[in-house]
Amino acid sequence: MHLKVVVVLLAVGTLTGLFVAASPARAIASIAMDPPQFHPFYYIPGEQIRFTVSILNTDPRTYDFLVAWDDGATRTNWSGDAFDDVTIAAPQLSIVETFSLPPGIPDGDYYFLEVHDQNWIENNGSGLTYDRQQFSIRTWTLNLEMDRRAYLPGDTVTIIWSVNLIRDGSLAPAGYGQLWVNDFPNGNALINPNPHLFPESAGKFSFQLLGSIPTNRFVNAVAWFNSTASNADRFAYNTAFSPVDGLRMIVNALSGTYEPGAVVTVDVSAKVTDFPPNPANPGAANVEVDITVTDQTTGRAVPQYGALNLLTDQHGNLKHVFQLNTTIADGTPFLVQAAGVANNAVTAMGSDTFLVNSRAGMILVLSFDKSQYLSGDTATMTAAVSGTTGTITYIYEARDGGTGNLLDRTTSASNRYQYLIPTTFDGSLTFSATADDGQGNRRTDARNFNVLLGILTVNLDRSEYSGGDTITAVYALTRNPAVMPTPTYYYEIIDTSRIPNVLVRSGVATAATVSYQVPGVPATQYTFRITASEAGRSIQGSAIATVVSGVLLSISFDKPSYNPGDTMRIAYELRPRGLTALPANFLFLIAMPGAPYKTVQTTASAGELTYTVPAGMNDGDLYVQVLEAYTGASTIEVVHIGGLNPFAADVGGVPAISVVLLLLVVFLFILMLVLWRRTMGGMAPMAPGERPAAPRPPPPSTATPGPAPMSVTCKSCGSAIEITTSKRPIEVMCPSCGETQMVQ
């Protein structure tokens, strides 16, 4: 019976044209659409839609697909016969298709991607519908916003709009726009005429709120922008919403007390809100503010402290600064009031107080005899006070920092406080001091300490080891005598290279050292943990040793100094340590401060690297870092960039200055030898047993003829000087000593 009814309905729908689309049948084929390319929700004209149709193995394999408009009143097939009798070939269970939306397709929200039986198109839209996916098309979007988050009565409201193409963000062409502005919830028009018509795709519109508008209303703006005034195929819509609130004032004197003659700063903020104001509320711009400062002992305003007709800035803030008289009596209270008026429509007032005190500059500083305390220590605290001449009373407290429990309170005239920490206390301990000068000034400061039962230090004779090495741990406990006087020491040697950790050895330590010989194949890390324990109290200390490992990198340079543009030749060598093995290839990074780095790939563990000093590099001693990335080995050396002092250079590894000094000494030695030879006249050494010759008689005062008619005797050495000329007077030179003399 039901099947007959369905057949009759199908026939009637086909003949009369009233049955335009069948409801989806059972879920045989299903559609999945890829998201839009240019917008999170909307497809645009000209965009290619990509979709996937999936089936089960037992489902039919041939279908008709359609892209259609269907708003319930009209139906348009936009894909035509493009997807008539699409077959999903076996053994595939899905097919991916694409369809390019026509550039002229209208905007709308009632577009569907449909899957029908294979005869749907042939039967002019009758048959079975398996799945439908609805989607929307837009060409542009409308952005609508007001210039403020909230408004006061009488404010000027500016509404800004922009219509942008979804594809590229450019402005849409001119069209037909309407802007409606009403209050909410009453719906009263706030502009005239309402709506405001505009043809441009970007612009702004301003109007003034009435000063009498209630502060429980909202400004509600609604805008449309269509391609044409009627039958538009392109459209966009948006709304904007802002409250109308009252005015509130915040007044804050930056300090609670000031000294006579001090400069007082008062912060004033005008806020748009109907509730008690806070800094997060929107600020009210251009609020006219009158500030009055009143001496509360007389009830009279001090005109020179106040100000009239100040205006808040765009954020609703202003600062008022004034100087107090130097003759104000101590303890004088003042009231600061700020009266604000906005648009001659709404008013508000805020206030704050401050006290004048000649000791307002009082400072309290705490200092302690230690930065770390142990159970049983006596803590000494010193309170230093400045900025007052009054008599100081001190109130000291010691509290458990974990629970806040009061451990001690002392009131004293002394600025020095001592507290004996109980031997049973460890953990957080807070000391505080309050100083009161009796003139209305009080300062408090505090400091927290972490009290320890004691400190157990553990040191190893080596931080690295190889297989078979013996590691010795030396431990020492520092504590007060009354704390754990005779503790028992337990030791644990733990393999911490694995998770979970493995206990290797443990026991009671009977000496101040604990030794352990690691096996031939050791773990990569051992932790030596010592625990001192007595009567329910314990203290721990530990130290870690690791197996010899890693890689050492050594480098050297071909020159001690370089100029910008020079190429460094860097000799390198990688040496593995312990069980570490070198990788098959290496990646070196060479860097200098402020210069580009260089990377070098190689398979050699030793060799030469090059690096060109950049032009314009700073002069001086600069470091060069070489890092090998795969092993983590790195080193830094210093080289000189720029001109080098010649005396600072090396000659064969010896400083040049040393070479110069050595050559100077050799030269002086040779010079002295030559002078000595000239002075001694060429004397030869005597034979053994030879007596020195008798001294020569002194030469005559004038030259006399020698043994021959043509010779004279030298006045210096007595040797004969042969004369081959009869010319007189004549100057002659002795061939033996080189002295000259005149012969008459």
C-alpha positions, 0 to 999 in steps of 0.5 A: 500500500505504501509503495503504491502511494509513493508511485502515485505521488511521483507520477503526479509530481512529474506531470504537474511540476509541483514536486521539484525535489525528493527528500534524501533516501536511505544513506547509500551514497554520501557527499563530502565537500572540501572547505571553501578556498577563500573564506571559512564559510562561503564559496565565491563565484568562479571558485572550483568546488571539489567534492567526494562521493563515497559508496558501499561495495554493495551499492549501485555504481552509477549516479547523477550529481547536481549543483542546484539552487533550491529555496523551496520556491524556485529550483535551478540546475547550475551543473546541467548534464555535467555529472550525468551517469557518473560511474564509480569504477570497481573496486573503488568505493569513492570518486572525486569530482570538481565543478567551477561555479559560474562567474555570474552565479548569484549570492545565496544560502540555498545551494545544494550539491546532490547525489541522485539515481542514474536516471534523475537527469533523464527523468527531468528531476524525478527519482531517488535522492541519496544525499544533499549538502547545502552551501552558501555563495557570497561575493563580498563581506560587509564589516561594520564597527563603531568607534567606541566600546561604550558611549555616554549620553550626548556622545558622538557615535561614528559608524565605520563600514567597509565592503571587501571582495572575498577573493582578494580583499579589495573594495567592492564596486559601488552599489546600494547600501542602507544603514539603520540605527535604533536604540535597544530594546525600545527600537527608537530611531537614533538617526534621521532619516533612518535608514541612511542610504550610501552607494560607496563600499567604504565610509563612515557615518556620525551622529550625536546621541541625545543627552537625555537618552537613558543609560540602560540603552544600546546603540544597535546598527544594522547595515545592508550592501547590495549590488542593486536596489532591487533583485540584487544578485550580490549582497552582504549584511552585518550588525554592530552593538554598543551600550550607553552607560553612565559616567564614573570617576577614579581618583588616585593619589600616588602615595598615601603620605607626602612630606611638606614641600613634596610634589603630589601626583594625582591620576584621574580616570573617567570611565563609561560604566553604570557600576563601580569603576575599575581600570578595565572599563572603557575610558571617556574622552574629553570629559571636563574635570575640576579638581579640588584639594581640601585641607580637612583640618579646616574644611577649606579648599586650597586654590593653588593645589586645584585646577579647573577645566581639565580635559581627559585624553582619548583614553579618559585619563589625565594627571594633575601635579602640584607642590605642597607648601613647606610649612604644612603641619605634620599630620594634616589630611587632605581630600582630593576630589575630581568632578567630571562633566561629559557633554553637559549631560552626565556628571560624576565625582571621585575622591582620594585622600593623603596625609602630610607627614614630615617623616614620610620618607622613613626607610627600614632595611633589614640585614642578617648575619648569615644567608643560610641557617641550620637548625640550632643556629642563632639568627641575628637581625639588624634593623636600620632606619633612616628618614626620621629623628623620632624614638623608634620602637621595634616589633620583631616576629619569627614565624613558621613560613609553611604554616604561618604559626607565630614562633616568637614576638619581641618588642624592643628599643634595640635595632638588633634581634636574635632568635635561637632556631630550635634544633627540631626545626627545619623548613621555611622560617620568616623573620619580620620587623616593624619600626614605629617612630611615634610620629605616625610613621610605621614601616615593616619588612620581612625576609624568608629563609630555608632552615636546614638540619645540616649540610652533608657534602660528598666529594669524589676523587674523580668525576670520570672513570674507566672500566676497573677504576676505583672511585672514592667518595669523601663525605662530611656533615656540618650541623650544630652539636645538638642536632644528630650528635652520633648519626649513622651513615648509610651509603648507596651507589646507584646506577643512574644511567638507567630508568628505573635506577639500579642499586649497585651497592649499599651499606653502613659507612664506618669511615669518612670515605666510601670506595667502589671499583667499577666493573670492567664494563661499567655503567655510564653514570654512578651516583654516590648517595650518603645518608646521615640518620639519627632518632628520626632525622636524616640528611642526604648528600650525593655526587655523580661520576660519569664514564670517560666519554666525549670527543676532544677537538684541538685546532691550530692556525697557520699564522698568529694574525690576519687582515680582513680578507685573509684566509685562515688555515685551521688545522684540526683533530678530533680525538675520542675519549673512552668508549666514544666512537667517532661518526663516519662524517662530520659537520664543522661550524666556524664562527667569529663574533659579528661575522657570518659563520661557515659550515664544512662537511667532511669525513676526515677526523683530522685535517684543515679547515679554511675561513675567510675573514670578512672585509670590515672586520673589527681589529684586535684580538677576537675569538674563533669558535669551531664546533663539530655538530655531530659529536658536540666537540667545540673549542675557542681560540683567540687570533689577532685581526689587523696590523700586528706590532712587530715586536709582538710577533713570533720568529719560529715560536720565539717572541720577536723582541727576544730575538732582537735583544739576543742579536743586540747582545751578540753585537755588543760582545763582538764590538767589545772584542774588537776594541779590546784587540785594538787597545792591546796592540795585537799582543799574543799570549806568552809561552809557559815559563816565559817572563814578561818583557821589561817595560819600555822606556817612555818615548821622547817628547818629540820625534827623533831620527831612527836607526836609519837616516829615513826613519823615526821612532813612534812616540806611542809604542816605540816602533820604527816608522820608515820615511821615504820622503825628505819633505818636512814637516810631515805627518806619519802613521805608525804601522804597528799601533796606528797612531799619527805624529808630526815629523819636523 
